[in-house]
């Protein structure tokens, strides 16, 4: 679910490098906020955000789970899903973005 909420306390982040077709380079930041209880119900949410890639809008996305651990796990799985198809990304000089699923940038 996309929201206008603040990401809150960032508990983890990763910086990728985006190289545009013209060779211009800029950082792409993946951020994960601390899980928090959903004020609307019994579930938990974990905010996450990707900034700096021209094809991905900068927004906080709340990922929900039945407890803090599930919300965190699902938020981590969101990064490769959202980056799927995003071009020009590298991490530590290679195309393996090391997001736990063997995801490689195209």
Biotite code that builds the C-alpha atoms (Angstrom):
import biotite.structure as struc

atoms = struc.array([
    struc.Atom([0.000, 0.000, 0.000], chain_id="A", res_id=1, res_name="UNK", atom_name="CA", element="C"),
    struc.Atom([1.423, 3.351, -0.946], chain_id="A", res_id=2, res_name="UNK", atom_name="CA", element="C"),
    struc.Atom([1.019, 6.138, 1.568], chain_id="A", res_id=3, res_name="UNK", atom_name="CA", element="C"),
    struc.Atom([2.168, 9.654, 2.267], chain_id="A", res_id=4, res_name="UNK", atom_name="CA", element="C"),
    struc.Atom([3.538, 8.593, 5.672], chain_id="A", res_id=5, res_name="UNK", atom_name="CA", element="C"),
    struc.Atom([7.022, 9.396, 6.880], chain_id="A", res_id=6, res_name="UNK", atom_name="CA", element="C"),
    struc.Atom([9.425, 6.472, 6.883], chain_id="A", res_id=7, res_name="UNK", atom_name="CA", element="C"),
    struc.Atom([10.212, 7.082, 10.548], chain_id="A", res_id=8, res_name="UNK", atom_name="CA", element="C"),
    struc.Atom([13.382, 5.610, 12.024], chain_id="A", res_id=9, res_name="UNK", atom_name="CA", element="C"),
    struc.Atom([15.498, 4.094, 9.240], chain_id="A", res_id=10, res_name="UNK", atom_name="CA", element="C"),
    struc.Atom([16.880, 0.772, 10.492], chain_id="A", res_id=11, res_name="UNK", atom_name="CA", element="C"),
    struc.Atom([18.653, -0.340, 7.307], chain_id="A", res_id=12, res_name="UNK", atom_name="CA", element="C"),
    struc.Atom([19.621, 1.082, 3.937], chain_id="A", res_id=13, res_name="UNK", atom_name="CA", element="C"),
    struc.Atom([21.570, 0.203, 0.817], chain_id="A", res_id=14, res_name="UNK", atom_name="CA", element="C"),
    struc.Atom([22.998, 2.557, -1.779], chain_id="A", res_id=15, res_name="UNK", atom_name="CA", element="C"),
    struc.Atom([22.979, 1.408, -5.393], chain_id="A", res_id=16, res_name="UNK", atom_name="CA", element="C"),
    struc.Atom([24.469, 3.274, -8.324], chain_id="A", res_id=17, res_name="UNK", atom_name="CA", element="C"),
    struc.Atom([22.299, 4.274, -11.285], chain_id="A", res_id=18, res_name="UNK", atom_name="CA", element="C"),
    struc.Atom([24.037, 4.948, -14.597], chain_id="A", res_id=19, res_name="UNK", atom_name="CA", element="C"),
    struc.Atom([21.851, 6.800, -17.098], chain_id="A", res_id=20, res_name="UNK", atom_name="CA", element="C"),
    struc.Atom([22.083, 6.086, -20.831], chain_id="A", res_id=21, res_name="UNK", atom_name="CA", element="C"),
    struc.Atom([24.185, 9.268, -21.229], chain_id="A", res_id=22, res_name="UNK", atom_name="CA", element="C"),
    struc.Atom([26.683, 7.982, -18.636], chain_id="A", res_id=23, res_name="UNK", atom_name="CA", element="C"),
    struc.Atom([25.563, 10.245, -15.800], chain_id="A", res_id=24, res_name="UNK", atom_name="CA", element="C"),
    struc.Atom([25.744, 8.469, -12.447], chain_id="A", res_id=25, res_name="UNK", atom_name="CA", element="C"),
    struc.Atom([23.638, 9.040, -9.346], chain_id="A", res_id=26, res_name="UNK", atom_name="CA", element="C"),
    struc.Atom([22.900, 7.171, -6.118], chain_id="A", res_id=27, res_name="UNK", atom_name="CA", element="C"),
    struc.Atom([19.715, 5.153, -5.626], chain_id="A", res_id=28, res_name="UNK", atom_name="CA", element="C"),
    struc.Atom([18.858, 4.655, -1.979], chain_id="A", res_id=29, res_name="UNK", atom_name="CA", element="C"),
    struc.Atom([16.855, 1.730, -0.560], chain_id="A", res_id=30, res_name="UNK", atom_name="CA", element="C"),
    struc.Atom([15.589, 2.464, 2.953], chain_id="A", res_id=31, res_name="UNK", atom_name="CA", element="C"),
    struc.Atom([13.765, 0.314, 5.465], chain_id="A", res_id=32, res_name="UNK", atom_name="CA", element="C"),
    struc.Atom([11.968, 1.841, 8.434], chain_id="A", res_id=33, res_name="UNK", atom_name="CA", element="C"),
    struc.Atom([11.330, 0.229, 11.798], chain_id="A", res_id=34, res_name="UNK", atom_name="CA", element="C"),
    struc.Atom([8.186, -1.938, 11.945], chain_id="A", res_id=35, res_name="UNK", atom_name="CA", element="C"),
    struc.Atom([5.287, -0.268, 13.754], chain_id="A", res_id=36, res_name="UNK", atom_name="CA", element="C"),
    struc.Atom([1.817, -1.270, 14.872], chain_id="A", res_id=37, res_name="UNK", atom_name="CA", element="C"),
    struc.Atom([-0.971, -0.322, 12.470], chain_id="A", res_id=38, res_name="UNK", atom_name="CA", element="C"),
    struc.Atom([-3.191, 2.212, 14.280], chain_id="A", res_id=39, res_name="UNK", atom_name="CA", element="C"),
    struc.Atom([-6.197, 0.913, 12.308], chain_id="A", res_id=40, res_name="UNK", atom_name="CA", element="C"),
    struc.Atom([-5.975, -2.697, 13.488], chain_id="A", res_id=41, res_name="UNK", atom_name="CA", element="C"),
    struc.Atom([-3.976, -5.524, 15.009], chain_id="A", res_id=42, res_name="UNK", atom_name="CA", element="C"),
    struc.Atom([-1.396, -5.815, 12.217], chain_id="A", res_id=43, res_name="UNK", atom_name="CA", element="C"),
    struc.Atom([2.057, -4.315, 11.890], chain_id="A", res_id=44, res_name="UNK", atom_name="CA", element="C"),
    struc.Atom([3.548, -2.324, 9.033], chain_id="A", res_id=45, res_name="UNK", atom_name="CA", element="C"),
    struc.Atom([7.097, -1.775, 7.871], chain_id="A", res_id=46, res_name="UNK", atom_name="CA", element="C"),
    struc.Atom([7.769, 1.330, 5.765], chain_id="A", res_id=47, res_name="UNK", atom_name="CA", element="C"),
    struc.Atom([10.188, 1.185, 2.864], chain_id="A", res_id=48, res_name="UNK", atom_name="CA", element="C"),
    struc.Atom([11.318, 3.642, 0.210], chain_id="A", res_id=49, res_name="UNK", atom_name="CA", element="C"),
    struc.Atom([13.405, 3.762, -2.968], chain_id="A", res_id=50, res_name="UNK", atom_name="CA", element="C"),
    struc.Atom([14.733, 7.157, -4.048], chain_id="A", res_id=51, res_name="UNK", atom_name="CA", element="C"),
    struc.Atom([16.904, 8.305, -6.911], chain_id="A", res_id=52, res_name="UNK", atom_name="CA", element="C"),
    struc.Atom([15.849, 6.129, -9.870], chain_id="A", res_id=53, res_name="UNK", atom_name="CA", element="C"),
    struc.Atom([14.071, 8.037, -12.659], chain_id="A", res_id=54, res_name="UNK", atom_name="CA", element="C"),
    struc.Atom([11.604, 5.174, -13.345], chain_id="A", res_id=55, res_name="UNK", atom_name="CA", element="C"),
    struc.Atom([10.557, 4.644, -9.706], chain_id="A", res_id=56, res_name="UNK", atom_name="CA", element="C"),
    struc.Atom([8.523, 7.266, -7.867], chain_id="A", res_id=57, res_name="UNK", atom_name="CA", element="C"),
    struc.Atom([9.856, 8.465, -4.530], chain_id="A", res_id=58, res_name="UNK", atom_name="CA", element="C"),
    struc.Atom([7.249, 7.405, -1.984], chain_id="A", res_id=59, res_name="UNK", atom_name="CA", element="C"),
    struc.Atom([6.987, 5.572, 1.300], chain_id="A", res_id=60, res_name="UNK", atom_name="CA", element="C"),
    struc.Atom([5.300, 2.191, 0.919], chain_id="A", res_id=61, res_name="UNK", atom_name="CA", element="C"),
    struc.Atom([3.819, 0.522, 4.001], chain_id="A", res_id=62, res_name="UNK", atom_name="CA", element="C"),
    struc.Atom([4.058, -3.262, 3.920], chain_id="A", res_id=63, res_name="UNK", atom_name="CA", element="C"),
    struc.Atom([1.788, -5.098, 6.361], chain_id="A", res_id=64, res_name="UNK", atom_name="CA", element="C"),
    struc.Atom([2.259, -8.323, 8.307], chain_id="A", res_id=65, res_name="UNK", atom_name="CA", element="C"),
    struc.Atom([0.711, -10.102, 11.275], chain_id="A", res_id=66, res_name="UNK", atom_name="CA", element="C"),
    struc.Atom([3.718, -9.225, 13.459], chain_id="A", res_id=67, res_name="UNK", atom_name="CA", element="C"),
    struc.Atom([6.860, -7.078, 13.183], chain_id="A", res_id=68, res_name="UNK", atom_name="CA", element="C"),
    struc.Atom([8.971, -9.901, 11.754], chain_id="A", res_id=69, res_name="UNK", atom_name="CA", element="C"),
    struc.Atom([6.560, -10.723, 8.935], chain_id="A", res_id=70, res_name="UNK", atom_name="CA", element="C"),
    struc.Atom([6.168, -7.031, 8.070], chain_id="A", res_id=71, res_name="UNK", atom_name="CA", element="C"),
    struc.Atom([9.959, -6.731, 7.909], chain_id="A", res_id=72, res_name="UNK", atom_name="CA", element="C"),
    struc.Atom([10.359, -9.859, 5.771], chain_id="A", res_id=73, res_name="UNK", atom_name="CA", element="C"),
    struc.Atom([7.684, -8.726, 3.317], chain_id="A", res_id=74, res_name="UNK", atom_name="CA", element="C"),
    struc.Atom([9.172, -5.224, 3.098], chain_id="A", res_id=75, res_name="UNK", atom_name="CA", element="C"),
    struc.Atom([12.575, -6.709, 2.242], chain_id="A", res_id=76, res_name="UNK", atom_name="CA", element="C"),
    struc.Atom([10.935, -8.788, -0.500], chain_id="A", res_id=77, res_name="UNK", atom_name="CA", element="C"),
    struc.Atom([9.387, -5.599, -1.888], chain_id="A", res_id=78, res_name="UNK", atom_name="CA", element="C"),
    struc.Atom([12.737, -4.160, -3.010], chain_id="A", res_id=79, res_name="UNK", atom_name="CA", element="C"),
    struc.Atom([13.526, -6.734, -5.737], chain_id="A", res_id=80, res_name="UNK", atom_name="CA", element="C"),
    struc.Atom([9.891, -6.693, -6.862], chain_id="A", res_id=81, res_name="UNK", atom_name="CA", element="C"),
    struc.Atom([9.895, -2.915, -7.231], chain_id="A", res_id=82, res_name="UNK", atom_name="CA", element="C"),
    struc.Atom([13.319, -2.853, -8.899], chain_id="A", res_id=83, res_name="UNK", atom_name="CA", element="C"),
    struc.Atom([12.313, -5.539, -11.421], chain_id="A", res_id=84, res_name="UNK", atom_name="CA", element="C"),
    struc.Atom([12.905, -4.023, -14.853], chain_id="A", res_id=85, res_name="UNK", atom_name="CA", element="C"),
    struc.Atom([14.752, -0.973, -13.515], chain_id="A", res_id=86, res_name="UNK", atom_name="CA", element="C"),
    struc.Atom([17.802, -0.437, -15.704], chain_id="A", res_id=87, res_name="UNK", atom_name="CA", element="C"),
    struc.Atom([21.279, 0.899, -15.058], chain_id="A", res_id=88, res_name="UNK", atom_name="CA", element="C"),
    struc.Atom([21.687, -0.306, -11.465], chain_id="A", res_id=89, res_name="UNK", atom_name="CA", element="C"),
    struc.Atom([24.834, -1.708, -9.885], chain_id="A", res_id=90, res_name="UNK", atom_name="CA", element="C"),
    struc.Atom([25.953, -2.551, -6.359], chain_id="A", res_id=91, res_name="UNK", atom_name="CA", element="C"),
    struc.Atom([29.633, -2.714, -5.413], chain_id="A", res_id=92, res_name="UNK", atom_name="CA", element="C"),
    struc.Atom([30.472, -2.486, -9.103], chain_id="A", res_id=93, res_name="UNK", atom_name="CA", element="C"),
    struc.Atom([28.407, -5.490, -10.210], chain_id="A", res_id=94, res_name="UNK", atom_name="CA", element="C"),
    struc.Atom([24.907, -6.191, -11.464], chain_id="A", res_id=95, res_name="UNK", atom_name="CA", element="C"),
    struc.Atom([24.057, -8.540, -8.570], chain_id="A", res_id=96, res_name="UNK", atom_name="CA", element="C"),
    struc.Atom([22.156, -6.185, -6.259], chain_id="A", res_id=97, res_name="UNK", atom_name="CA", element="C"),
    struc.Atom([22.464, -8.730, -3.402], chain_id="A", res_id=98, res_name="UNK", atom_name="CA", element="C"),
    struc.Atom([18.842, -8.522, -2.381], chain_id="A", res_id=99, res_name="UNK", atom_name="CA", element="C"),
    struc.Atom([18.563, -12.137, -1.348], chain_id="A", res_id=100, res_name="UNK", atom_name="CA", element="C"),
    struc.Atom([16.910, -13.617, -4.395], chain_id="A", res_id=101, res_name="UNK", atom_name="CA", element="C"),
    struc.Atom([19.714, -13.557, -6.938], chain_id="A", res_id=102, res_name="UNK", atom_name="CA", element="C"),
    struc.Atom([18.122, -10.423, -8.444], chain_id="A", res_id=103, res_name="UNK", atom_name="CA", element="C"),
    struc.Atom([20.315, -8.918, -11.087], chain_id="A", res_id=104, res_name="UNK", atom_name="CA", element="C"),
    struc.Atom([19.723, -5.610, -12.725], chain_id="A", res_id=105, res_name="UNK", atom_name="CA", element="C"),
    struc.Atom([18.965, -5.859, -16.448], chain_id="A", res_id=106, res_name="UNK", atom_name="CA", element="C"),
])
